[in-house]
Amino acid sequence: MNARTEPAEAEPDAITRPPLLREFLLVAGLFLVYKLGRQLATGHTADAFRNAHRVWDLERTLHLPHETAVQSALLHGDALVHLANTYYATVHFPATLAFLVWLYLSRPAHYVWARRVLAVVTSAALVLPFVFPLAPPRMLTGTGLVDTARVYGPSVYGPPSSDHLSNQFAAMPSLHFGWALMVAIGLIAATRSRLRWLWLLHPLITLLVIVGTANHYWLDAIVATAMLGVALAVVHPPKRTSSTAGRGARRLAPKEPVLVGAGR
Protein backbone atom coordinates (compact mmCIF):
# COMPACT_ATOMS: atom_id res chain seq x y z
CA MET A 1 0.00 0.00 0.00
CA ASN A 2 1.52 3.29 -1.13
CA ALA A 3 0.17 5.76 1.37
CA ARG A 4 1.29 9.35 1.50
CA THR A 5 -0.08 12.37 3.25
CA GLU A 6 -1.18 15.55 1.55
CA PRO A 7 -2.81 18.53 3.22
CA ALA A 8 -6.41 19.11 2.31
CA GLU A 9 -7.15 22.14 0.15
CA ALA A 10 -6.22 25.12 2.31
CA GLU A 11 -8.77 27.78 3.07
CA PRO A 12 -7.72 31.45 3.10
CA ASP A 13 -6.31 32.39 6.48
CA ALA A 14 -8.15 34.92 8.55
CA ILE A 15 -6.18 38.07 9.19
CA THR A 16 -4.92 38.19 12.74
CA ARG A 17 -6.51 40.96 14.78
CA PRO A 18 -4.05 43.91 14.90
CA PRO A 19 -2.57 44.87 18.30
CA LEU A 20 -5.14 46.85 20.28
CA LEU A 21 -2.79 49.56 21.54
CA ARG A 22 -1.40 50.25 18.10
CA GLU A 23 -4.87 50.49 16.59
CA PHE A 24 -6.06 52.75 19.38
CA LEU A 25 -3.19 55.12 18.69
CA LEU A 26 -3.78 54.99 14.93
CA VAL A 27 -7.49 55.69 15.17
CA ALA A 28 -7.00 58.37 17.83
CA GLY A 29 -4.37 59.93 15.60
CA LEU A 30 -6.80 59.88 12.67
CA PHE A 31 -9.42 61.79 14.67
CA LEU A 32 -6.78 64.20 15.99
CA VAL A 33 -5.49 64.93 12.49
CA TYR A 34 -9.08 65.51 11.40
CA LYS A 35 -9.62 68.12 14.10
CA LEU A 36 -6.23 69.83 14.11
CA GLY A 37 -5.71 69.66 10.36
CA ARG A 38 -8.78 71.77 9.73
CA GLN A 39 -7.58 74.34 12.22
CA LEU A 40 -4.47 74.93 10.14
CA ALA A 41 -6.62 76.05 7.22
CA THR A 42 -8.27 78.99 9.01
CA GLY A 43 -7.90 82.64 8.10
CA HIS A 44 -9.39 82.64 4.58
CA THR A 45 -12.75 84.27 5.33
CA ALA A 46 -13.02 86.41 2.19
CA ASP A 47 -12.11 83.51 -0.10
CA ALA A 48 -14.50 81.22 1.78
CA PHE A 49 -17.47 83.51 1.09
CA ARG A 50 -16.50 84.07 -2.54
CA ASN A 51 -16.29 80.33 -3.04
CA ALA A 52 -19.63 79.86 -1.27
CA HIS A 53 -21.38 82.11 -3.78
CA ARG A 54 -19.65 80.24 -6.63
CA VAL A 55 -20.82 76.88 -5.28
CA TRP A 56 -24.34 78.18 -4.77
CA ASP A 57 -24.50 79.51 -8.33
CA LEU A 58 -22.98 76.31 -9.75
CA GLU A 59 -25.62 74.20 -8.03
CA ARG A 60 -28.35 76.33 -9.58
CA THR A 61 -26.67 76.02 -13.00
CA LEU A 62 -26.57 72.23 -12.58
CA HIS A 63 -30.25 72.29 -11.53
CA LEU A 64 -29.52 70.51 -8.27
CA PRO A 65 -32.39 70.47 -5.74
CA HIS A 66 -32.58 73.64 -3.71
CA GLU A 67 -31.29 73.29 -0.14
CA THR A 68 -34.20 75.41 1.08
CA ALA A 69 -36.64 72.67 0.03
CA VAL A 70 -35.07 70.22 2.47
CA GLN A 71 -34.88 72.79 5.24
CA SER A 72 -38.51 73.78 4.75
CA ALA A 73 -39.51 70.18 5.47
CA LEU A 74 -37.51 70.24 8.71
CA LEU A 75 -39.01 73.54 9.82
CA HIS A 76 -42.54 72.14 9.87
CA GLY A 77 -42.00 71.28 13.53
CA ASP A 78 -39.59 72.33 16.26
CA ALA A 79 -39.14 68.72 17.36
CA LEU A 80 -38.04 67.59 13.90
CA VAL A 81 -35.48 70.35 13.40
CA HIS A 82 -34.17 69.84 16.93
CA LEU A 83 -33.79 66.12 16.19
CA ALA A 84 -31.88 66.94 12.99
CA ASN A 85 -29.53 69.28 14.87
CA THR A 86 -28.97 66.61 17.52
CA TYR A 87 -28.22 64.02 14.86
CA TYR A 88 -25.68 66.34 13.25
CA ALA A 89 -24.01 67.09 16.58
CA THR A 90 -23.91 63.63 18.15
CA VAL A 91 -23.99 60.81 15.58
CA HIS A 92 -21.00 61.54 13.33
CA PHE A 93 -18.07 60.53 15.55
CA PRO A 94 -19.77 57.87 17.76
CA ALA A 95 -21.22 56.00 14.78
CA THR A 96 -17.88 55.87 13.00
CA LEU A 97 -16.08 54.81 16.17
CA ALA A 98 -18.66 52.10 16.91
CA PHE A 99 -18.28 50.86 13.32
CA LEU A 100 -14.50 50.54 13.68
CA VAL A 101 -14.75 48.86 17.10
CA TRP A 102 -17.25 46.28 15.82
CA LEU A 103 -15.12 45.51 12.78
CA TYR A 104 -12.01 45.22 14.96
CA LEU A 105 -13.69 42.69 17.25
CA SER A 106 -15.66 40.75 14.63
CA ARG A 107 -14.08 41.25 11.20
CA PRO A 108 -10.38 42.12 11.53
CA ALA A 109 -9.73 41.89 7.79
CA HIS A 110 -12.51 44.36 7.03
CA TYR A 111 -11.39 46.54 9.92
CA VAL A 112 -7.91 47.00 8.42
CA TRP A 113 -9.48 47.80 5.04
CA ALA A 114 -12.01 50.30 6.47
CA ARG A 115 -9.42 52.03 8.63
CA ARG A 116 -7.14 52.50 5.62
CA VAL A 117 -9.98 53.87 3.48
CA LEU A 118 -11.04 56.33 6.17
CA ALA A 119 -7.43 57.43 6.63
CA VAL A 120 -7.04 58.10 2.89
CA VAL A 121 -10.32 60.01 2.64
CA THR A 122 -9.68 62.06 5.76
CA SER A 123 -6.13 62.95 4.75
CA ALA A 124 -7.24 64.00 1.28
CA ALA A 125 -10.14 66.01 2.71
CA LEU A 126 -7.75 68.08 4.82
CA VAL A 127 -6.12 69.47 1.68
CA LEU A 128 -9.25 71.12 0.22
CA PRO A 129 -9.70 73.83 2.90
CA PHE A 130 -6.23 75.12 2.03
CA VAL A 131 -6.96 75.43 -1.70
CA PHE A 132 -10.73 75.93 -1.58
CA PRO A 133 -11.99 77.37 1.73
CA LEU A 134 -15.77 77.35 1.76
CA ALA A 135 -18.32 79.00 4.02
CA PRO A 136 -21.34 76.78 4.78
CA PRO A 137 -24.75 77.76 3.37
CA ARG A 138 -26.02 78.81 6.81
CA MET A 139 -23.64 81.79 6.60
CA LEU A 140 -24.87 83.04 3.22
CA THR A 141 -27.33 85.92 3.13
CA GLY A 142 -30.13 86.14 0.61
CA THR A 143 -30.64 82.40 0.29
CA GLY A 144 -33.58 82.03 2.65
CA LEU A 145 -31.69 79.47 4.74
CA VAL A 146 -31.74 79.51 8.53
CA ASP A 147 -28.91 78.51 10.85
CA THR A 148 -31.09 75.88 12.52
CA ALA A 149 -28.53 74.96 15.18
CA ARG A 150 -28.26 78.57 16.38
CA VAL A 151 -32.01 79.17 16.30
CA TYR A 152 -33.33 75.86 17.60
CA GLY A 153 -30.27 74.13 19.11
CA PRO A 154 -28.26 72.23 19.94
CA SER A 155 -25.25 73.79 18.22
CA VAL A 156 -21.67 72.53 18.03
CA TYR A 157 -20.36 75.83 16.69
CA GLY A 158 -19.79 79.19 18.26
CA PRO A 159 -19.29 82.50 16.46
CA PRO A 160 -16.65 81.94 13.74
CA SER A 161 -14.46 84.71 15.13
CA SER A 162 -14.20 83.04 18.55
CA ASP A 163 -14.62 79.36 17.69
CA HIS A 164 -11.17 77.87 18.18
CA LEU A 165 -12.28 74.23 18.15
CA SER A 166 -13.29 73.94 14.50
CA ASN A 167 -12.77 75.54 11.12
CA GLN A 168 -16.22 76.57 9.97
CA PHE A 169 -14.88 77.51 6.54
CA ALA A 170 -14.04 73.90 5.62
CA ALA A 171 -17.46 72.83 4.37
CA MET A 172 -16.11 70.92 1.37
CA PRO A 173 -15.94 67.96 1.37
CA SER A 174 -18.51 66.82 3.91
CA LEU A 175 -16.78 64.20 6.03
CA HIS A 176 -20.07 63.82 7.87
CA PHE A 177 -21.43 62.29 4.69
CA GLY A 178 -18.21 60.63 3.53
CA TRP A 179 -17.73 58.76 6.80
CA ALA A 180 -21.42 57.81 7.00
CA LEU A 181 -21.27 56.38 3.48
CA MET A 182 -18.13 54.39 4.36
CA VAL A 183 -19.84 53.01 7.47
CA ALA A 184 -22.70 51.75 5.32
CA ILE A 185 -20.42 50.32 2.62
CA GLY A 186 -18.21 48.66 5.23
CA LEU A 187 -21.11 47.00 7.02
CA ILE A 188 -22.63 45.81 3.75
CA ALA A 189 -19.29 44.33 2.71
CA ALA A 190 -18.61 42.68 6.06
CA THR A 191 -22.00 41.06 6.67
CA ARG A 192 -24.31 38.66 4.87
CA SER A 193 -27.75 39.55 6.14
CA ARG A 194 -30.36 40.26 3.50
CA LEU A 195 -31.24 43.38 5.47
CA ARG A 196 -27.69 44.75 5.37
CA TRP A 197 -28.62 47.19 2.59
CA LEU A 198 -30.68 49.09 5.15
CA TRP A 199 -27.37 50.50 6.41
CA LEU A 200 -27.62 52.90 3.46
CA LEU A 201 -30.25 54.74 5.48
CA HIS A 202 -27.42 56.13 7.62
CA PRO A 203 -25.75 58.15 4.82
CA LEU A 204 -29.17 59.05 3.39
CA ILE A 205 -30.36 60.49 6.70
CA THR A 206 -26.99 62.16 7.18
CA LEU A 207 -27.28 63.79 3.75
CA LEU A 208 -30.73 65.18 4.50
CA VAL A 209 -29.53 66.42 7.90
CA ILE A 210 -26.38 68.20 6.72
CA VAL A 211 -28.30 69.90 3.91
CA GLY A 212 -31.47 70.61 5.88
CA THR A 213 -29.55 72.22 8.75
CA ALA A 214 -27.66 74.37 6.20
CA ASN A 215 -24.28 73.05 7.26
CA HIS A 216 -23.39 71.70 3.81
CA TYR A 217 -24.20 72.06 0.13
CA TRP A 218 -25.15 69.15 -2.11
CA LEU A 219 -21.76 69.52 -3.79
CA ASP A 220 -20.00 68.93 -0.46
CA ALA A 221 -21.53 65.46 -0.35
CA ILE A 222 -20.87 64.84 -4.05
CA VAL A 223 -17.18 65.69 -3.64
CA ALA A 224 -16.96 63.48 -0.54
CA THR A 225 -18.51 60.61 -2.51
CA ALA A 226 -15.99 61.07 -5.33
CA MET A 227 -13.07 61.08 -2.88
CA LEU A 228 -14.41 57.95 -1.18
CA GLY A 229 -14.75 56.28 -4.56
CA VAL A 230 -11.09 56.95 -5.34
CA ALA A 231 -10.05 55.61 -1.92
CA LEU A 232 -12.10 52.45 -2.42
CA ALA A 233 -10.51 51.94 -5.83
CA VAL A 234 -7.03 52.23 -4.31
CA VAL A 235 -7.60 50.25 -1.09
CA HIS A 236 -9.07 46.89 -2.02
CA PRO A 237 -11.40 45.06 0.39
CA PRO A 238 -10.58 41.55 1.66
CA LYS A 239 -12.01 38.58 -0.13
CA ARG A 240 -15.27 37.34 1.35
CA THR A 241 -14.65 34.04 3.13
CA SER A 242 -16.23 32.26 6.05
CA SER A 243 -13.73 34.02 8.28
CA THR A 244 -14.18 37.54 6.93
CA ALA A 245 -17.96 37.71 6.69
CA GLY A 246 -20.46 35.97 8.86
CA ARG A 247 -18.48 33.58 11.05
CA GLY A 248 -16.29 35.69 13.26
CA ALA A 249 -12.60 36.40 12.95
CA ARG A 250 -10.88 33.47 14.59
CA ARG A 251 -7.88 32.03 12.80
CA LEU A 252 -8.85 28.85 11.01
CA ALA A 253 -7.53 25.68 12.56
CA PRO A 254 -5.60 23.46 10.13
CA LYS A 255 -7.48 20.43 8.94
CA GLU A 256 -6.28 16.91 9.56
CA PRO A 257 -4.09 15.63 6.70
CA VAL A 258 -5.93 13.46 4.20
CA LEU A 259 -4.44 10.06 3.39
CA VAL A 260 -4.11 9.83 -0.36
CA GLY A 261 -3.88 6.32 -1.79
CA ALA A 262 -4.63 4.62 1.50
CA GLY A 263 -7.32 2.49 -0.09
CA ARG A 264 -5.26 1.29 -3.02
ZIRADA-V253707 format. One record per residue. N is the residue number from 0. RES is the residue in one small letter. SS is DSSP state (a for helix, b for strand, c for the rest). D_LAST is the distance of its C-alpha to the last C-alpha in Angstrom with 2 decimals. Layout:
N/RES/SS/D_LAST
N/RES/SS/D_LAST
//
This chain:
0/m/c/6.20
1/n/c/7.31
2/a/c/8.28
3/r/b/11.33
4/t/b/13.74
5/e/b/15.52
6/p/c/18.50
7/a/c/18.64
8/e/c/21.18
9/a/c/24.44
10/e/c/27.41
11/p/c/30.88
12/d/c/32.53
13/a/c/35.68
14/i/c/38.77
15/t/c/40.13
16/r/c/43.51
17/p/c/46.25
18/p/c/48.60
19/l/a/51.17
20/l/a/54.22
21/r/a/53.46
22/e/a/52.97
23/f/a/56.13
24/l/a/58.08
25/l/a/56.64
26/v/a/57.41
27/a/a/60.79
28/g/a/61.53
29/l/a/60.68
30/f/a/63.17
31/l/a/65.74
32/v/a/65.50
33/y/a/65.93
34/k/a/69.13
35/l/a/70.66
36/g/a/69.67
37/r/a/71.71
38/q/a/74.66
39/l/c/74.81
40/a/c/75.48
41/t/c/78.68
42/g/c/82.15
43/h/c/81.81
44/t/a/83.74
45/a/a/85.63
46/d/a/82.56
47/a/a/80.61
48/f/a/83.22
49/r/a/83.55
50/n/a/79.81
51/a/a/79.90
52/h/a/82.42
53/r/a/80.34
54/v/a/77.21
55/w/a/79.24
56/d/a/80.73
57/l/a/77.38
58/e/a/75.87
59/r/a/78.79
60/t/a/78.38
61/l/c/74.69
62/h/c/75.75
63/l/c/73.54
64/p/c/74.36
65/h/c/77.35
66/e/a/76.62
67/t/a/79.68
68/a/a/78.04
69/v/a/75.30
70/q/a/77.83
71/s/a/80.14
72/a/a/77.40
73/l/a/77.02
74/l/c/80.78
75/h/c/81.10
76/g/c/80.77
77/d/a/81.23
78/a/a/78.17
79/l/a/75.88
80/v/a/77.15
81/h/a/77.03
82/l/a/73.39
83/a/a/72.64
84/n/a/74.38
85/t/a/72.46
86/y/a/69.15
87/y/a/70.10
88/a/a/71.18
89/t/a/68.43
90/v/a/65.11
91/h/a/64.39
92/f/a/63.39
93/p/a/62.00
94/a/a/59.71
95/t/a/58.27
96/l/a/57.88
97/a/a/56.20
98/f/a/53.80
99/l/a/52.83
100/v/a/52.52
101/w/a/50.24
102/l/a/47.98
103/y/a/47.94
104/l/a/46.86
105/s/a/44.46
106/r/c/43.33
107/p/a/43.65
108/a/a/42.26
109/h/a/44.82
110/y/a/47.47
111/v/a/47.20
112/w/a/47.39
113/a/a/50.38
114/r/a/52.23
115/r/a/51.98
116/v/a/53.19
117/l/a/56.10
118/a/a/57.00
119/v/a/57.14
120/v/a/59.21
121/t/a/61.57
122/s/a/62.15
123/a/a/62.89
124/a/a/65.16
125/l/a/67.30
126/v/a/68.35
127/l/a/70.02
128/p/a/72.92
129/f/a/74.01
130/v/a/74.17
131/f/c/74.86
132/p/c/76.53
133/l/b/76.93
134/a/c/79.12
135/p/c/77.58
136/p/a/79.17
137/r/a/80.86
138/m/a/83.14
139/l/c/84.31
140/t/c/87.68
141/g/c/88.50
142/t/c/85.05
143/g/c/85.75
144/l/c/82.89
145/v/c/83.39
146/d/c/81.94
147/t/a/80.45
148/a/a/79.38
149/r/a/82.93
150/v/a/84.59
151/y/a/82.31
152/g/c/80.14
153/p/c/78.03
154/s/c/78.15
155/v/c/76.08
156/y/c/78.57
157/g/c/82.06
158/p/c/84.69
159/p/c/83.16
160/s/c/85.86
161/s/c/85.03
162/d/c/81.31
163/h/c/79.68
164/l/c/76.28
165/s/c/75.16
166/n/c/75.96
167/q/c/77.18
168/f/c/77.42
169/a/b/73.65
170/a/c/72.95
171/m/c/70.61
172/p/c/67.66
173/s/c/67.22
174/l/a/64.59
175/h/a/65.18
176/f/a/63.58
177/g/a/61.09
178/w/a/59.63
179/a/a/59.64
180/l/a/57.74
181/m/a/55.14
182/v/a/54.75
183/a/a/54.04
184/i/a/51.63
185/g/a/49.80
186/l/a/49.41
187/i/a/48.27
188/a/a/45.63
189/a/a/44.43
190/t/c/44.23
191/r/c/42.68
192/s/c/45.32
193/r/c/46.81
194/l/c/50.19
195/r/a/49.62
196/w/a/51.81
197/l/a/54.76
198/w/a/54.77
199/l/a/56.62
200/l/a/59.61
201/h/a/60.10
202/p/a/60.95
203/l/a/62.84
204/i/a/65.03
205/t/a/65.43
206/l/a/66.62
207/l/a/69.19
208/v/a/70.36
209/i/a/70.84
210/v/a/72.71
211/g/a/74.64
212/t/c/75.89
213/a/c/76.99
214/n/c/74.94
215/h/c/73.03
216/y/c/73.33
217/w/a/70.72
218/l/a/70.21
219/d/a/69.28
220/a/a/66.26
221/i/a/65.45
222/v/a/65.50
223/a/a/63.34
224/t/a/60.79
225/a/a/60.78
226/m/a/60.30
227/l/a/57.43
228/g/a/55.82
229/v/a/56.01
230/a/a/54.54
231/l/a/51.62
232/a/a/51.00
233/v/a/50.99
234/v/c/49.06
235/h/c/45.77
236/p/c/44.33
237/p/c/40.88
238/k/c/38.01
239/r/c/37.67
240/t/c/34.63
241/s/c/34.09
242/s/c/35.65
243/t/c/38.64
244/a/c/39.77
245/g/c/39.69
246/r/c/37.63
247/g/c/39.62
248/a/c/39.27
249/r/c/37.12
250/r/c/34.67
251/l/c/31.14
252/a/c/29.03
253/p/c/25.78
254/k/c/22.68
255/e/c/20.08
256/p/c/17.37
257/v/b/14.17
258/l/b/10.90
259/v/b/9.02
260/g/c/5.36
261/a/c/5.65
262/g/c/3.78
263/r/c/0.00
//
